[in-house]
């Protein structure tokens, strides 16, 4: 199935869902039900590879109807950050999944750069501690572990050399093309290690390393897969070490995550702006602001971005960490992408000034579009905050001219508009009620309604006659 935009004329994919897992698809969730979803592109698995594939397809053609299917109740695959209680009821965020990247992993490094995320070297200086099995805790300061005996180190190095020799014959594109590799098909990494290592400490070091590198026990991993994985990395030491050029060279610098959303009733009334700010240490803050009694959805989204940025400027916590701002408004991002000089509203200019203020000290700030109502926790929480903000007092919130025009165009000729706000009937309302902007209670009289209705019909008749 091609991911290019030229596939629009091909037959769509029908996804039939009858299991009890959750399926996240575009802007809809299918949960514990039997249904069909039509899409042009189907991505199975929402790990890093699946998410990247979906992201690149949507970036190339945002109109692509894409379905991303995941069996688990979360996305991210091997990346998993979770809150763990540490002391006195406090919690800290810990990475339980993949944590490192290396300079030779060019694709993921480019993705981090695109997302505005920074890396820092893994600290490896000083004294290390290692305990294998029930043995005593051993200390060492070099990159070579202390296994308790030179013979253990010899066996460990011989095993690494053997893996590297076999890995060169095991291409990820055709892993079993060599007969010596085909003979290992069906053998687990643990069984292979036991066949080649007799020293207990060296054996346990390899098994522990496999668990860390692949995220599962060595008894559950095929040697062929392990060799292909090693081949792709450029050798086993590239997977084991944290020196320059290896897979554990860098860790991703924690970022401040900001989720923003805007809300407006019918897209024109009682705007609310909300933002959820999550700092690297797990602390959160909800920020809300009214966006105006007359307010478009676009304006509400822009007010949400301005509110979040202003809060970050006024509360410079973790000021050296990058900031990732997630919004579901493509129109807001498109307007800001034009640059500060091309902004047509004071709001756009204010957002750009705030962005410049945040990046004054070389701080990285990245604005990222995310799909709405797709089960993303941050987006859903920001949406709830925005809806709460729409109930705040709107008296002090400014109204721009474009928003007023949109509101007037949308409600023109509705009964409420005719009775209370139509500019052409101001004189009639003043003559009948003594006010050009009466309250709804003042026009409840049948006679008043009839008189305003007759005046409106007369106005429409005159307008139609003048256009002939």
C-alpha positions in Angstrom: 0.0 0.0 0.0 1.5 3.3 -1.1 1.6 6.2 1.3 1.8 8.9 -1.4 -1.0 11.2 -2.3 -1.5 9.5 -5.7 -3.3 6.7 -3.9 -6.5 8.7 -3.6 -8.1 6.9 -6.6 -7.3 3.5 -5.3 -9.8 1.3 -3.4 -10.1 2.3 0.2 -9.2 0.0 3.0 -12.1 -1.5 5.1 -11.1 -2.1 8.7 -13.5 -4.5 10.4 -13.2 -4.5 14.2 -14.7 -7.2 16.3 -12.2 -7.6 19.1 -12.3 -6.1 22.6 -9.2 -3.9 22.0 -9.3 -0.2 21.4 -8.8 1.2 17.9 -7.9 4.8 17.5 -8.7 6.0 14.0 -8.4 9.7 13.0 -10.9 11.5 15.1 -12.9 8.6 16.3 -12.4 5.8 18.8 -13.9 2.3 18.4 -14.0 0.5 21.7 -15.3 -3.0 22.4 -17.7 -2.9 19.5 -18.1 -4.4 16.1 -17.8 -1.7 13.4 -16.2 -0.9 10.1 -13.9 2.1 9.4 -13.0 3.2 5.9 -9.5 4.7 5.3 -7.0 5.1 2.5 -3.9 4.0 4.6 -3.8 1.5 7.4 -0.9 1.6 9.9 -0.9 -1.3 12.3 0.9 -0.7 15.6 1.4 2.6 17.3 5.0 2.2 18.4 7.7 4.6 17.4 7.8 3.1 13.8 4.0 3.2 13.4 3.7 6.7 14.8 6.5 7.9 12.6 5.0 6.3 9.5 1.6 7.9 10.3 3.2 11.3 11.0 5.2 11.3 7.8 2.2 10.4 5.7 0.0 13.1 7.3 2.8 15.6 6.9 3.1 14.8 3.2 -0.6 14.9 2.6 -2.7 16.1 5.6 -5.9 15.1 3.7 -5.0 11.4 3.7 -7.7 9.3 5.5 -5.3 7.4 7.8 -6.2 4.7 10.4 -3.7 3.9 13.1 -4.5 0.7 15.0 -3.0 -0.2 18.4 -4.0 -3.2 20.5 -2.7 -1.7 23.8 -4.4 1.1 25.7 -1.4 3.4 25.0 0.9 4.4 22.2 4.6 4.7 22.1 5.7 1.0 22.0 9.0 0.6 23.9 9.0 4.1 25.2 7.1 4.3 28.5 7.3 7.0 31.1 5.4 6.5 34.3 5.0 8.0 37.8 6.5 6.1 40.7 6.1 6.9 44.3 9.5 7.6 45.9 9.2 9.1 49.4 6.8 10.9 51.7 4.0 10.5 49.2 5.9 12.2 46.4 6.2 10.9 42.9 8.9 11.1 40.2 8.8 10.3 36.5 10.8 7.3 35.4 11.6 5.9 32.0 10.8 2.2 31.9 11.3 1.8 28.2 13.8 3.0 25.6 15.9 5.9 27.0 18.9 6.4 24.8 19.8 7.5 21.3 23.1 7.5 19.4 24.6 9.9 16.8 24.7 7.0 14.3 20.9 6.6 14.5 20.4 9.3 12.0 16.6 8.9 11.5 15.7 9.3 15.1 18.2 12.2 15.5 16.6 14.0 12.6 13.2 13.4 14.2 14.4 14.8 17.6 15.7 17.9 15.7 12.4 18.4 13.9 10.5 18.1 17.2 12.8 20.7 18.9 14.1 18.1 21.4 17.7 18.2 22.7 20.0 15.5 23.8 22.8 15.3 26.3 25.7 12.8 26.8 25.1 9.8 29.0 27.2 10.3 32.1 29.7 7.4 32.4 32.5 8.8 34.5 33.2 7.7 38.0 32.7 4.4 39.8 30.2 1.9 38.6 28.5 -0.8 40.6 27.4 -4.2 39.3 25.7 -7.2 41.0 25.1 -10.3 39.0 23.0 -13.1 40.4 23.6 -13.5 44.1 27.2 -12.5 43.9 28.7 -9.5 45.8 28.4 -6.0 44.5 31.5 -5.3 42.4 33.0 -1.9 41.5 34.9 -0.7 38.5 35.7 2.7 36.8 36.4 1.8 33.2 34.1 0.6 30.4 35.1 -3.0 31.1 32.9 -4.6 33.8 34.3 -6.3 36.9 33.2 -10.0 36.6 35.4 -11.2 39.4 37.9 -13.1 37.3 40.0 -12.6 34.2 38.6 -15.8 32.7 35.1 -14.3 32.8 36.3 -11.3 30.9 38.0 -13.5 28.3 34.9 -15.5 27.7 32.8 -12.3 27.5 35.1 -10.9 24.9 35.2 -14.1 22.9 31.4 -14.2 22.8 31.3 -10.6 21.6 33.7 -11.4 18.8 31.7 -14.4 17.8 28.4 -12.5 17.7 30.1 -9.8 15.6 31.4 -12.3 13.1 28.0 -13.9 12.7 26.2 -10.6 12.6 28.1 -9.5 9.5 26.5 -12.5 7.7 23.0 -11.6 9.0 21.7 -8.7 7.0 18.4 -7.3 8.4 17.0 -7.4 4.8 17.9 -11.1 4.3 18.9 -12.5 7.7 18.9 -16.2 6.8 20.7 -16.0 3.4 23.8 -17.6 4.9 23.6 -21.3 5.9 25.5 -20.8 9.2 22.7 -18.4 10.2 19.9 -20.6 9.0 21.2 -23.3 11.3 20.6 -21.0 14.3 17.0 -20.4 13.4 14.8 -21.5 16.4 17.7 -21.1 18.9 17.2 -18.5 21.7 19.8 -16.0 22.7 20.0 -17.6 26.2 20.6 -21.1 24.8 23.2 -19.8 22.4 25.0 -17.9 25.2 25.0 -21.0 27.4 26.5 -23.0 24.6 29.4 -20.6 24.3 30.0 -19.3 27.9 30.8 -21.4 30.9 31.6 -18.6 33.3 28.5 -17.7 35.4 29.3 -14.0 35.7 29.9 -13.6 32.0 26.8 -15.5 31.1 24.6 -13.4 33.5 26.1 -10.2 32.1 25.1 -11.2 28.6 21.6 -12.2 29.6 21.1 -9.0 31.6 22.4 -6.9 28.6 20.0 -8.7 26.3 17.1 -7.8 28.6 18.1 -4.1 28.6 18.8 -3.9 24.9 15.8 -5.8 23.6 13.3 -5.2 26.4 12.6 -8.9 27.0 14.3 -12.0 28.4 17.0 -13.7 26.3 15.0 -16.9 26.4 12.3 -15.3 24.3 14.5 -13.8 21.6 15.7 -15.6 18.5 19.5 -15.6 17.8 18.7 -14.7 14.2 16.8 -11.6 15.3 19.6 -10.7 17.7 22.2 -11.0 15.0 20.3 -8.9 12.6 19.8 -6.3 15.3 23.5 -6.3 16.0 24.3 -6.0 12.3 22.1 -2.9 12.0 23.8 -1.3 15.1 27.3 -1.9 13.7 28.4 -4.5 16.3 27.5 -5.7 19.8 29.7 -3.2 21.6 27.8 -0.4 19.8 24.7 -1.7 21.7 26.4 -2.3 25.0 28.4 0.9 25.5 27.6 4.5 26.1 30.7 6.0 24.4 30.6 8.3 21.4 29.0 6.6 18.3 27.2 3.9 20.3 23.5 3.3 20.9 23.6 4.7 24.5 25.6 7.8 23.7 22.8 10.3 24.5 19.7 10.7 26.5 16.9 13.0 25.3 16.6 16.1 27.4 13.3 16.4 29.2 10.9 19.0 27.7 8.1 21.1 29.1 5.0 19.9 27.3 2.2 22.3 26.7 -1.3 21.2 25.4 -3.6 24.0 24.3 -7.2 24.1 23.1 -9.9 26.6 22.4 -13.7 26.4 22.7 -16.5 28.6 21.3 -20.3 27.8 21.4 -21.4 27.3 17.8 -18.0 28.7 16.7 -19.0 32.3 17.5 -20.0 32.8 21.2 -18.5 32.6 24.7 -14.9 31.7 23.8 -12.7 29.8 26.3 -9.0 29.1 26.1 -7.3 26.4 28.1 -3.8 25.0 28.4 -2.2 22.1 30.3 1.4 22.6 31.2 3.5 19.6 32.3 7.1 20.3 33.4 9.9 17.7 33.2 9.6 16.8 36.8 5.9 15.8 36.4 4.5 18.9 38.0 1.4 20.2 36.2 -0.5 23.4 35.9 -3.9 24.2 34.3 -4.3 27.7 32.8 -7.6 29.1 31.5 -8.8 32.4 30.2 -12.0 33.9 28.6 -11.6 34.5 24.8 -14.6 36.9 24.3 -18.4 36.9 24.3 -18.2 37.0 20.5 -15.4 34.6 19.6 -14.5 32.3 16.7 -13.0 28.9 17.2 -9.8 30.2 15.5 -9.6 33.1 18.0 -10.1 30.8 20.9 -7.3 28.6 19.8 -5.0 31.6 19.4 -5.9 33.0 22.8 -5.1 29.5 24.3 -1.6 29.7 22.7 -1.0 33.3 23.9 -2.2 32.4 27.4 0.1 29.4 27.7 3.1 31.3 26.3 2.5 34.2 28.7 2.3 31.8 31.6 5.6 30.3 30.7 7.2 33.7 30.5 5.9 34.7 33.9 6.8 31.4 35.5 10.3 30.5 34.2 10.6 27.0 35.7 13.0 24.7 33.9 14.0 27.6 31.7 16.9 25.6 30.1 14.6 22.8 28.9 13.0 22.8 25.5 9.2 23.5 25.1 6.9 21.4 23.0 3.5 23.1 22.4 0.8 20.8 21.1 -2.4 22.2 19.4 -5.1 20.7 17.3 -5.6 23.9 15.3 -4.0 23.6 11.9 -5.3 27.1 11.0 -3.6 28.7 14.0 -0.3 27.0 13.1 -0.7 28.0 9.4 -1.3 31.6 10.4 1.8 31.7 12.7 3.9 29.9 10.1 3.7 33.1 7.9 6.0 34.8 10.3 5.7 37.8 12.7 5.6 40.5 10.0 2.6 38.8 8.2 0.3 38.7 11.3 -3.0 40.5 10.6 -4.2 40.7 14.2 -2.7 42.0 17.5 -3.2 38.4 18.9 -0.8 36.9 16.3 1.7 39.6 17.0 1.5 39.0 20.7 2.1 35.2 20.2 5.2 35.9 18.1 6.5 38.3 20.7 6.0 35.7 23.4 7.8 33.1 21.3 10.8 35.4 20.8 10.8 36.0 24.5 11.0 32.3 25.3 13.7 31.7 22.8 15.8 34.7 23.7 18.3 32.5 25.6 18.6 29.8 22.8 15.8 27.9 24.4 14.1 25.5 21.9 10.4 25.9 21.3 8.5 23.7 19.0 4.8 24.0 17.9 3.3 20.7 17.0 -0.1 19.8 15.5 -1.9 16.9 17.1 -5.3 15.3 16.1 -8.2 16.2 18.3 -10.5 13.8 20.1 -8.2 10.9 19.4 -7.6 9.7 22.9 -4.5 11.9 23.5 -4.7 12.6 27.2 -3.1 16.0 27.0 -5.4 17.2 24.2 -8.5 15.8 26.0 -7.6 17.6 29.2 -6.9 20.9 27.4 -10.3 20.6 25.8 -12.0 20.2 29.2 -10.0 23.2 30.5 -11.1 25.3 27.5 -14.8 24.4 28.0 -14.5 25.4 31.7 -12.9 28.7 30.6 -15.9 29.5 28.3 -18.0 30.0 31.5 -15.7 32.7 32.9 -16.7 36.4 32.8 -16.2 37.7 29.2 -16.6 41.4 29.9 -12.9 42.2 29.8 -12.0 39.9 26.9 -11.5 42.0 23.7 -13.4 41.3 20.5 -11.7 41.7 17.1 -13.5 43.0 14.0 -13.2 39.8 12.0 -14.8 37.8 14.8 -17.7 40.2 15.1 -18.2 40.0 11.3 -18.2 36.2 11.4 -20.7 36.2 14.3 -23.0 38.6 12.6 -23.0 36.7 9.4 -23.7 33.4 11.1 -26.7 34.7 13.2 -28.2 37.0 10.5 -32.0 36.7 10.1 -32.4 34.5 13.2 -35.3 35.6 15.4 -32.9 36.7 18.2 -30.9 38.8 15.8 -34.0 40.5 14.4 -35.5 41.2 17.7 -32.4 42.4 19.6 -29.5 43.3 17.5 -30.3 44.0 13.8 -28.7 47.4 13.1 -31.3 48.2 10.4 -34.1 48.0 13.1 -32.5 50.1 15.8 -34.9 53.0 15.2 -37.9 50.7 15.4 -36.7 49.2 18.7 -36.0 52.6 20.1 -39.4 53.9 19.1 -41.2 50.8 20.6 -39.0 50.1 23.6 -37.0 53.2 24.2 -33.7 51.3 23.7 -31.7 50.1 20.7 -30.3 47.1 22.6 -33.2 45.7 24.7 -33.1 42.6 26.8 -35.0 39.5 25.7 -37.5 40.0 28.4 -38.5 43.4 27.1 -39.6 42.0 23.7 -41.7 39.1 24.9 -44.9 41.0 24.2 -46.7 39.6 21.2 -47.4 43.2 19.9 -43.7 44.1 20.1 -42.7 40.9 18.3 -45.3 41.5 15.6 -44.2 45.1 15.0 -40.5 44.2 14.8 -41.4 41.3 12.5 -43.4 43.6 10.2 -40.6 46.1 10.1 -38.1 43.3 9.2 -40.3 42.0 6.4 -40.7 45.6 5.1 -36.9 46.0 5.2 -36.4 42.7 3.2 -39.0 43.8 0.6 -37.3 47.2 0.1 -33.9 45.5 -0.2 -35.2 43.0 -2.8 -36.9 45.8 -4.8 -33.7 47.9 -4.8 -31.7 44.9 -6.2 -34.0 44.5 -9.3 
